[in-house]
């Protein structure tokens, strides 16, 4: 073997070593294991949630322990945990199966010079099927924080319906699909109730009465049903009356 071939093989070996290191670093950022550390609780929770979705299930918070304002321990479980017995006699479906999966994380106040959050226990076992595609589609159907803020504004301040809101959201967030079923649910959270609407109408009615007492030229019309419930409330201001006459 001549010197040129030796150098070529050495270069090839070095490339392989570099490639293995890159893969190792990549895996380090995607693996979850006992002893893994994070700078903040928020970093820990974001990683665990993303990791769980890649495995095909969802994580929820369980127990938490505080020492003053400091979080010392947190337990995360599978969303299929917390089984319960139904009181119904007919067959019902539920995704609560008492799944044994669990993650314990802790922040040690002593002997922790870097003040890191550590994973100290993992039971990576499930008693149900894992479905990556279902988890991804469920997560993507939900709205982002900014989208929820837009829905709240359009519902409470603009009184827009679902069709108008969907067109707005699809235009502003073209990469995020907008499903009507999910949009209806979000709108219902911010849509005024019948009681609040009646209260608003009563306040407007009282204000109109006060304006008419100040100037009798104000015109106020009301409609009532058989139960003596206000159904119509129309009015004309002074300028409207003058223009109409």
C-alpha positions in Angstrom: 0.0 0.0 0.0 1.5 3.3 -1.1 1.5 6.6 0.9 -1.3 8.1 -1.2 -3.7 5.2 -0.5 -2.8 5.4 3.2 -3.7 9.0 3.3 -7.0 8.4 1.4 -8.0 5.7 3.9 -7.1 7.8 6.8 -9.2 10.7 5.5 -12.1 8.3 4.9 -11.8 7.1 8.5 -11.7 10.6 9.8 -14.9 11.4 7.8 -16.6 8.4 9.3 -15.6 9.4 12.8 -16.9 12.9 12.2 -20.2 11.5 10.9 -20.6 9.3 13.9 -20.1 12.3 16.3 -22.7 14.3 14.4 -25.2 11.5 14.7 -24.4 11.1 18.3 -25.0 14.8 19.0 -28.2 14.6 17.0 -29.5 11.7 19.1 -28.5 13.4 22.3 -31.0 16.2 21.5 -33.8 13.8 20.8 -33.3 11.1 23.5 -35.0 11.1 26.8 -33.2 9.2 29.6 -32.8 9.2 33.4 -30.1 11.8 34.2 -30.9 14.2 31.3 -30.7 17.8 32.5 -32.3 21.1 31.5 -31.6 24.7 32.5 -35.3 25.5 33.2 -38.5 23.7 34.1 -40.0 25.3 30.9 -37.2 23.7 28.8 -37.8 20.3 30.5 -41.6 20.4 29.8 -41.2 21.6 26.2 -38.8 18.8 25.5 -40.9 16.1 27.2 -44.0 17.2 25.3 -42.3 17.1 21.9 -40.6 13.8 22.7 -43.9 12.2 23.7 -45.6 13.4 20.5 -42.8 11.8 18.5 -43.5 8.5 20.3 -47.2 8.7 19.6 -48.8 9.8 22.8 -49.5 13.0 24.9 -48.1 14.0 28.2 -50.0 15.7 31.0 -48.9 17.1 34.4 -49.6 15.1 37.5 -48.1 15.9 40.9 -46.0 18.9 41.7 -44.0 19.8 44.9 -43.0 23.2 46.0 -40.6 24.6 48.6 -41.8 28.2 48.8 -41.9 29.6 45.3 -39.5 27.0 44.0 -40.7 23.9 42.1 -38.7 20.9 43.4 -40.4 17.9 41.9 -42.8 17.3 39.0 -44.4 14.2 37.7 -45.6 13.7 34.1 -48.0 11.0 33.1 -49.6 9.7 29.9 -52.9 11.2 28.9 -54.3 7.6 29.1 -53.6 7.4 32.8 -56.1 8.2 35.6 -58.5 5.3 34.9 -62.0 5.4 36.4 -65.1 3.3 36.7 -68.1 4.4 34.7 -71.5 4.7 36.5 -73.3 4.0 33.3 -74.6 0.5 32.6 -74.3 0.8 28.8 -71.0 0.3 27.0 -69.0 3.5 26.8 -65.7 4.4 25.3 -62.9 6.2 27.1 -59.2 6.6 26.5 -58.4 6.4 30.2 -56.7 3.1 30.7 -54.5 3.6 33.8 -51.4 3.7 31.6 -48.3 3.1 33.8 -46.0 5.5 31.9 -44.4 8.1 34.2 -41.6 10.7 34.3 -40.2 12.2 37.5 -38.2 15.4 37.3 -36.6 17.3 40.1 -34.6 20.4 41.0 -32.2 19.9 43.8 -31.5 23.0 45.9 -28.3 21.5 47.3 -25.5 19.8 45.5 -26.7 21.3 42.3 -24.1 24.0 41.4 -25.4 24.6 37.9 -29.0 24.8 39.2 -30.3 22.3 36.6 -33.5 20.4 36.4 -32.9 16.6 36.1 -34.9 13.6 34.9 -34.5 11.0 37.7 -37.1 8.4 36.8 -38.8 7.0 33.7 -41.2 4.1 33.3 -41.4 3.8 29.6 -44.3 1.4 29.4 -47.8 1.8 27.9 -50.9 -0.5 27.9 -52.4 1.0 24.7 -51.4 1.6 21.1 -49.2 4.6 20.2 -50.3 6.6 17.2 -47.9 9.3 15.9 -50.2 10.4 13.1 -53.2 10.9 15.4 -51.2 12.9 17.9 -49.8 15.1 15.2 -53.2 15.8 13.6 -54.8 16.5 17.0 -52.0 19.0 17.9 -52.1 20.7 14.5 -55.9 21.1 14.6 -55.6 23.3 17.7 -55.0 27.0 17.5 -51.9 28.9 18.5 -51.9 31.5 21.2 -52.0 34.3 18.6 -54.9 32.7 16.8 -56.9 32.4 20.0 -56.3 36.1 20.7 -57.6 36.9 17.2 -60.6 34.7 17.7 -61.3 36.4 21.1 -61.1 39.9 19.5 -63.2 39.0 16.5 -65.9 37.4 18.7 -66.1 39.9 21.6 -65.3 43.2 19.8 -66.3 42.6 16.2 -69.1 40.1 16.7 -67.9 38.1 13.6 -69.4 34.7 12.9 -67.5 31.5 12.1 -67.4 32.1 8.3 -65.9 35.5 8.5 -63.4 34.4 11.2 -62.3 31.4 9.2 -61.6 33.6 6.1 -59.6 36.0 8.3 -57.6 33.2 10.0 -56.9 31.4 6.7 -55.5 34.6 5.2 -53.4 35.5 8.2 -52.1 32.0 9.0 -51.9 30.3 5.5 -49.8 27.4 6.8 -52.2 26.4 9.6 -55.4 24.6 8.6 -58.6 26.0 10.2 -61.2 23.4 11.0 -64.8 24.7 11.5 -65.5 22.3 14.3 -62.5 23.5 16.3 -63.3 27.1 15.4 -66.9 26.8 16.7 -65.5 25.5 20.0 -63.2 28.4 20.3 -65.9 31.0 19.4 -68.2 29.5 22.0 -65.7 30.3 24.8 -65.9 34.0 24.0 -69.4 34.3 22.8 -71.7 36.2 25.2 -74.3 34.2 27.1 -78.0 34.9 27.0 -77.8 36.3 30.5 -74.9 38.7 29.6 -76.8 39.9 26.5 -79.9 40.6 28.6 -77.8 42.5 31.1 -76.2 44.6 28.3 -79.7 45.3 26.9 -81.0 46.4 30.3 -78.0 48.8 30.7 -78.6 50.3 27.3 -82.3 50.7 28.0 -81.6 52.5 31.3 -79.2 54.8 29.6 -81.7 55.6 26.9 -84.3 56.5 29.5 -81.8 58.9 31.2 -81.2 60.6 27.8 -84.9 60.9 27.2 -85.3 62.5 30.6 -82.7 65.1 29.7 -84.3 65.8 26.3 -87.8 64.5 25.5 -87.0 64.7 21.7 -85.2 61.4 22.0 -87.2 58.6 20.5 -87.2 55.1 22.2 -89.2 52.1 21.0 -89.4 48.8 23.0 -90.9 45.5 22.2 -92.0 42.8 24.7 -93.1 39.2 24.4 -95.8 37.4 26.4 -93.4 36.8 29.3 -92.7 40.5 29.5 -89.2 39.9 28.2 -87.6 42.7 26.2 -87.3 41.6 22.5 -86.8 44.9 20.6 -85.0 48.1 21.5 -84.8 50.8 18.9 -83.9 54.5 19.4 -83.2 57.7 17.5 -80.8 60.4 18.7 -81.5 64.1 18.4 -79.6 64.5 15.1 -81.3 61.4 13.7 -84.7 62.8 14.6 -83.9 66.1 13.0 -82.6 64.5 9.8 -85.6 62.1 9.6 -88.1 65.0 10.0 
